[in-house]
Amino acid sequence: MSPVRVIGGGLAGSEAAWQIASAGVPVILHEMRPVQPTAVHRTDRLAELVCSNSFRGDKLDNAVGLLKEEMRRLGSLVMAVADTVRVPAGAALAVDRDLFSAEITRRLEAHPLVTIVRGEVTDIPDDGIVIVATGPLTSDRLSEAIARFVGREHLAFFDAISPIVLAESIDMSRVFRASRWNRHSPASTGEGSADTGDYLNCPLTREQYDAFYDALMTAERATLHDFDQVKFFEGCLPIEVMAKRGRDTLRFGPMKPTGLVDPRTGRWPYAVVQLRQDNLAGDHYSLVGFQTQLKWGEQARVLRLIPGLEQAEFVRYGMIHRNTYINAPTVLKPTWQTRTRPTLLFAGQVSGVEGYVESAASGLVAGMNAARLAAGLEPLLLPRTTAIGALGYYVSHADPKHYDPTNITFGIMAPLTDAPRGRRDRQLLISRRALAALDDWKRRTAVVASPG
Ligand SMILES: Cc1cc2nc3c(=O)[nH]c(=O)nc-3n(C[C@H](O)[C@H](O)[C@H](O)COP(=O)(O)OP(=O)(O)OC[C@H]3O[C@@H](n4cnc5c(N)ncnc54)[C@H](O)[C@@H]3O)c2cc1C
């Protein structure tokens, strides 16, 4: 049997290679380090954690906790190793990063069906079964090849991300719903009523704006990596960079109040922060135009000065970083195969997901399906009620016009039909439903998880 080729030995590629080899299929894992370094990796090990050592929440009332449990049940190498090298981190799963990547490397090197080849892959191989898992820092030459394959307009190189807050943590008594100049879409909430509009608007008085501005100007920024020393496009400047240009710059930019009448005053406010619904379930809202490089703790402190966001819970913080990723909904199927060449799969951050765990999860499914293709079997789809299935559905079905790489959240999972009122109860129920669906799916498809 010809080996499957996996390009990139990060979180996704390592997991994919393990799944392929565990299914009895030979695999060649190409990793360019140490022959060619990236701007952030520091070692030559596989599955190096480039930043935080946290795999985030590990409880079932948390979507990433559910994702991890599903991966454990599917024989994930990343989870098996993470569980053995965990360090105290409360409700989260954090690991000793050195032990983690050393052990992943050791297990892959020791596997008789895995061959590790060091060196940059500069083109997508024309034949055979291939998984591209080269991450956010995909080398330039391979990025070019990917751009040729998916179409240049479907490959992004930088990510400017605005923070996202949980809808139920917004103080609705302080915000108003409206679209600028009343130009709302037909799908607008409250169509036909006085409370119609596409956006939630947080109005600021002059005093509130000044307090916000002063806090923003003194807030601490996250450390920049070399590759972050880029010229920003004017369209996606971080708010703190804009604010430096002058006290009123934001009021003429993302905090522009024109055309937004506050029904309580009948006037335009002094400044406005707009919140846009971010998922179909309507439980996530993003702060429009608020991409930022402030440290996460600082973001929470400064953004909670905005009226209506005093108690905001952040689903995702804002950031700007080098991130090579495809516009997944135009390229991928939920099996992580490309639409135009079923023997070519993408996984990890380059496939349009965000985060260590999500990258490894996509690698797990891509690996499993690549092995099935090699054995002449149909690729498998996990139920959409599982976190892994929901992730595959999101990348292949989200709106390509506004595609943003995503972390796993309960918001992208199929909602409950009879949802209890309490948030935690709802989340636990979604998790229980997911795990039951996964176990049932494993029985039906006879997937046997091999120990990591
Ligand atoms: C600066 C920075 C900080 C981040 N911090 C976090 C964080 O704290 N928490 C979090 O969850 N996520 C974080 N991320 C996102 C993180 O990159 C992903 O979560 C995760 O590493 C993605 O896994 P991956 O396997 O897709 O990519 P990677 O883990 O980056 O693996 C890709 C591998 O492909 C190799 N490669 C690239 N091009 C080629 C080529 N042409 N040929 C052969 N090999 C190649 C690379 O050397 C690398 O080893 C961060 C990203 C960046 C850029």
The ligand as an SDF file (V2000), in Angstrom:
LIG
                    3D

 53 58  0  0  0  0  0  0  0  0999 V2000
    2.0950   33.3680   17.4830 C   0  0  0  0  0  0  0  0  0  0  0  0
    1.0120   32.3700   17.6380 C   0  0  0  0  0  0  0  0  0  0  0  0
    0.5480   32.0800   18.9040 C   0  0  0  0  0  0  0  0  0  0  0  0
   -0.4710   31.1410   19.0810 C   0  0  0  0  0  0  0  0  0  0  0  0
   -0.9000   30.8560   20.3450 N   0  0  0  0  0  0  0  0  0  0  0  0
   -1.8550   29.9070   20.5370 C   0  0  0  0  0  0  0  0  0  0  0  0
   -2.2620   29.5510   21.8520 C   0  0  0  0  0  0  0  0  0  0  0  0
   -1.7690   30.0730   22.8350 O   0  0  0  0  0  0  0  0  0  0  0  0
   -3.2310   28.6020   21.9870 N   0  0  0  0  0  0  0  0  0  0  0  0
   -3.7980   27.9900   20.9140 C   0  0  0  0  0  0  0  0  0  0  0  0
   -4.6600   27.1140   21.1060 O   0  0  0  0  0  0  0  0  0  0  0  0
   -3.4010   28.3000   19.6540 N   0  0  0  0  0  0  0  0  0  0  0  0
   -2.4620   29.2410   19.4450 C   0  0  0  0  0  0  0  0  0  0  0  0
   -2.0570   29.5800   18.1790 N   0  0  0  0  0  0  0  0  0  0  0  0
   -2.6600   28.9190   17.0740 C   0  0  0  0  0  0  0  0  0  0  0  0
   -1.7660   27.7070   16.8270 C   0  0  0  0  0  0  0  0  0  0  0  0
   -0.8700   27.9450   15.8170 O   0  0  0  0  0  0  0  0  0  0  0  0
   -2.5790   26.5160   16.5210 C   0  0  0  0  0  0  0  0  0  0  0  0
   -3.5040   26.3470   17.5240 O   0  0  0  0  0  0  0  0  0  0  0  0
   -1.7960   25.2280   16.3460 C   0  0  0  0  0  0  0  0  0  0  0  0
   -0.4220   25.3080   16.4830 O   0  0  0  0  0  0  0  0  0  0  0  0
   -2.1180   24.8430   14.9790 C   0  0  0  0  0  0  0  0  0  0  0  0
   -1.7010   23.5440   14.7750 O   0  0  0  0  0  0  0  0  0  0  0  0
   -1.2630   23.1530   13.3250 P   0  0  0  0  0  0  0  0  0  0  0  0
   -0.8670   21.7290   13.3690 O   0  0  0  0  0  0  0  0  0  0  0  0
   -2.3030   23.5530   12.3600 O   0  0  0  0  0  0  0  0  0  0  0  0
   -0.0010   24.0960   13.0300 O   0  0  0  0  0  0  0  0  0  0  0  0
    1.4460   24.0130   13.6960 P   0  0  0  0  0  0  0  0  0  0  0  0
    1.3740   23.4640   15.0440 O   0  0  0  0  0  0  0  0  0  0  0  0
    2.0560   25.3470   13.4790 O   0  0  0  0  0  0  0  0  0  0  0  0
    2.1830   22.9320   12.7890 O   0  0  0  0  0  0  0  0  0  0  0  0
    2.4540   23.1570   11.4250 C   0  0  0  0  0  0  0  0  0  0  0  0
    3.8030   22.5300   11.1310 C   0  0  0  0  0  0  0  0  0  0  0  0
    4.0220   22.5690    9.7350 O   0  0  0  0  0  0  0  0  0  0  0  0
    5.3950   22.8630    9.5010 C   0  0  0  0  0  0  0  0  0  0  0  0
    5.5000   23.4040    8.1380 N   0  0  0  0  0  0  0  0  0  0  0  0
    5.0890   24.6150    7.6880 C   0  0  0  0  0  0  0  0  0  0  0  0
    5.3150   24.7120    6.3610 N   0  0  0  0  0  0  0  0  0  0  0  0
    5.8670   23.5180    5.9740 C   0  0  0  0  0  0  0  0  0  0  0  0
    6.3220   23.0210    4.7250 C   0  0  0  0  0  0  0  0  0  0  0  0
    6.2420   23.7320    3.6150 N   0  0  0  0  0  0  0  0  0  0  0  0
    6.8550   21.7770    4.6840 N   0  0  0  0  0  0  0  0  0  0  0  0
    6.9510   21.0260    5.8210 C   0  0  0  0  0  0  0  0  0  0  0  0
    6.5450   21.4540    7.0220 N   0  0  0  0  0  0  0  0  0  0  0  0
    5.9860   22.6930    7.0990 C   0  0  0  0  0  0  0  0  0  0  0  0
    5.7540   23.8260   10.6110 C   0  0  0  0  0  0  0  0  0  0  0  0
    7.1350   23.8210   10.8610 O   0  0  0  0  0  0  0  0  0  0  0  0
    4.9560   23.2730   11.7740 C   0  0  0  0  0  0  0  0  0  0  0  0
    5.6790   22.3630   12.5530 O   0  0  0  0  0  0  0  0  0  0  0  0
   -1.0390   30.5090   17.9600 C   0  0  0  0  0  0  0  0  0  0  0  0
   -0.5610   30.8010   16.6820 C   0  0  0  0  0  0  0  0  0  0  0  0
    0.4490   31.7210   16.5140 C   0  0  0  0  0  0  0  0  0  0  0  0
    0.9320   32.0030   15.1390 C   0  0  0  0  0  0  0  0  0  0  0  0
  1  2  1  0
  2  3  1  0
  2 52  2  0
  3  4  2  0
  4  5  1  0
  4 50  1  0
  5  6  2  0
  6  7  1  0
  6 13  1  0
  7  8  2  0
  7  9  1  0
  9 10  1  0
 10 11  2  0
 10 12  1  0
 12 13  2  0
 13 14  1  0
 14 15  1  0
 14 50  1  0
 15 16  1  0
 16 17  1  0
 16 18  1  0
 18 19  1  0
 18 20  1  0
 20 21  1  0
 20 22  1  0
 22 23  1  0
 23 24  1  0
 24 25  2  0
 24 26  1  0
 24 27  1  0
 27 28  1  0
 28 29  2  0
 28 30  1  0
 28 31  1  0
 31 32  1  0
 32 33  1  0
 33 34  1  0
 33 48  1  0
 34 35  1  0
 35 36  1  0
 35 46  1  0
 36 37  1  0
 36 45  1  0
 37 38  2  0
 38 39  1  0
 39 40  1  0
 39 45  2  0
 40 41  1  0
 40 42  2  0
 42 43  1  0
 43 44  2  0
 44 45  1  0
 46 47  1  0
 46 48  1  0
 48 49  1  0
 50 51  2  0
 51 52  1  0
 52 53  1  0
M  END
$$$$
